[in-house]
C-alpha cells in the first residue's frame, strides 16, 4: 500500500466540484487566519479498493489549511478532503497512511490533523439505522464509529471529532435533467410557491459587492430569527471580491430577489467546476415566497452554466421536528433532490495530551 505526497502551489490546484478543495477556497480562508498548503496526492489503488491492481495509482490534489492556536501550537484541517474515496473497509487505513505521510510537511507544533470527510456515511446504507418511516436515525455513538473506522489500522488512532464544521447532510439535484423534469420532481407546494412568487412580480437579479450592505441586512435578520452565529459583513465581501481565481473553475454570484425595489431574499451561488452550490441564504420574515423564486432561478443559472449537479449545502439528517434545521430541511427537500449523508469530521492526533486538552476546550465552547 502506497500513499505519497508532493508539495503543490495553491494556484496549480485543478478545478473540482468540491468547492472547499479549490484555489478559491484557499484564498478566502487565508484571509480568515488559515495558512493554505497544496499537495499532489498519489495513492495505490489497493489502498482504496481491495480487489484493485496495486500497480495502478490514483492521483488527486489536496488542500490542507493550517490554523495556529498560539505562536507555537497549530492543527491541520482538510475541508471536504481527501476527495479520493476508498471503500468503507479501507477508509481508516487510507487516512492513517495519509496522516503519517503528511506529517513531515506540517509545522513541528501541529497537534492533530482533522479531515472534514465528504465521503458517504458508512451507516447511511444500513437498514438498521433507518426508522419505519424511512428516515435515517444517524450514525451510532462515537466509540462504535471509531471501532469500525480504525479496523485494519496499525495505530487505532482515528477519533471522531467533537463536532462537524462543514454541512454533514445535504440534498443533491441532478441538473442533467430538463427544466420541466426538475419541476416535476419538486413537491406540489414548492412548484406552486415558485409560480406564485413569479406571478406576484418577484424579480431575481445578480448583484455585485456594491449591494453587500443590502445582503447583510437580510442575513442579519435571518441569523437572529434562527438564532444562528453571525459572520461579519467583510466575510461576505471577501467571498465576492476574491474571484481572481475564476480560471480555476470557481465563480461566485450574489443573487437577490426583490418586489418593487424592496429586497426580500438573497443568496450566494457558488459554481465550482460542474457543481452549483447554495452556499448562503437570507430572507425577510415576510418574503412573499421570494426564496422559492430565488432558489429556482439559482438552479436554472447553475444548469445554464454547465453544472451537472446542485448541492443544497446543508440540511437536517431527517424530518425530526426537534432538529434545529427542520424548517430548512423541509424547504430544501421540496425541490426534489436526493438526501446525502457525509462522514463528517475525523481527527488523527500527533500529540495525544495536547489533542485531549484541545478537544476539552472545544466541548466547552
Secondary structure, DSSP 8 states (H G I E B T S, - for coil): --EEEEEE-GGG----S-GGGSHHHHHHHHTTT-EEEEEEEEEEGGGT-TTS-TTSEEEEEEEEEEEESSSS-EEEEEET-------GGGHHHHHHHHHHHHHTTS-TTEEEEEEEEEEE-GGGG-GGGB-TTS-B-----HHHHHHHHTTT-SS--EEE-SS-SS-SEEEEEETTS-HHHHHHHS-HHHHHHHHHHHHTT-EEEEE-GGGHHHHHHHHHHHHHHTT-----HHHHHHHHH--TTGGGTEEEEEEEEEETTEEEEEEEEEEETTEEEEEEEEE-TT-TTHHHHHHHHHHHHHHHTT-SEEE-----SS--TTSTTHHHHHHHHTTT-EEEEEEEEEEEESSHHHHHHHHHHHHH-
